[in-house]
Amino acid sequence: MKLVDRILTIVFTATLTSAVWIIVGGSLIENATSEGQRDSTRPAEAAPSPEATDTVPGGTMSAPETPGSGPDPLDTNVVRAPASSAPGTLQIPVLNIRPSDLTDTFSDSRSGGDRLHEAIDIMAPTGTSVVAAAPGQIERLFKSEAGGNTVYVRSTDGETIYYYAHLDKYAEGLKEGQRVRRGQRLGTVGSSGNASEDAPHLHFAIMQTTKDAEWWEPANALNPYTLLTQR
């Protein structure tokens, strides 16, 4: 009888233990799928989808005040110099300015250190001609609080945007969609936007983008100083 009692005790204990684990395990699974636990146990499911943004050039939403001040850069395959920046093909976009006259301000801080400049300032007297650094098509003529009178020119391969800001005036007849050649006049140096009237200059930026990206979308900034001086 003692042997039988032991066998019955073992069977009863095993059965009871299994039942307990089934109940506990079921509770854990239920808790893991509950609304209160999704953020920690199932973050992918809990994360909301990003809301669509109806951003249309010329619509109610304005473009970023300056390139690089918006969201994260585009996920382009490789950050590279534009095809038109081969030696001798990228022109300094302000007349009568030599490579030795340029200063590398690409990594300077702006807005009290909140952002990088990601462009160079080419100092010149008001009214000095601003010309296209490379051939392309005028993507947008845009006036912003920061950049003033600006021009966005997309390269012929569609993968680079040249940004010219603080213009005093646009060249006569300049319009969106117009194709421009290297060296073609775009306007004149000035102090429009937030530039100081005591220091007129051209704010010049080069941004690597993709063919299907709009002019106002974020892009990867390239250093114009390096490309214009071939350093």
Secondary structure as UniProt FT lines:
FT   HELIX           2..32
FT   HELIX           35..37
FT   HELIX           38..41
FT   HELIX           43..46
FT   TURN            57..58
FT   TURN            67..68
FT   HELIX           83..85
FT   TURN            87..89
FT   TURN            95..96
FT   HELIX           99..101
FT   TURN            106..107
FT   STRAND          109..110
FT   HELIX           111..113
FT   STRAND          115..116
FT   STRAND          120..123
FT   TURN            126..127
FT   STRAND          129..131
FT   STRAND          136..144
FT   TURN            145..147
FT   STRAND          148..155
FT   TURN            156..157
FT   STRAND          160..170
FT   TURN            172..173
FT   TURN            176..177
FT   STRAND          179..180
FT   TURN            182..183
FT   STRAND          185..190
FT   TURN            193..194
FT   TURN            197..198
FT   STRAND          201..208
FT   TURN            211..212
FT   TURN            215..216
FT   STRAND          220..222
FT   HELIX           224..229
//
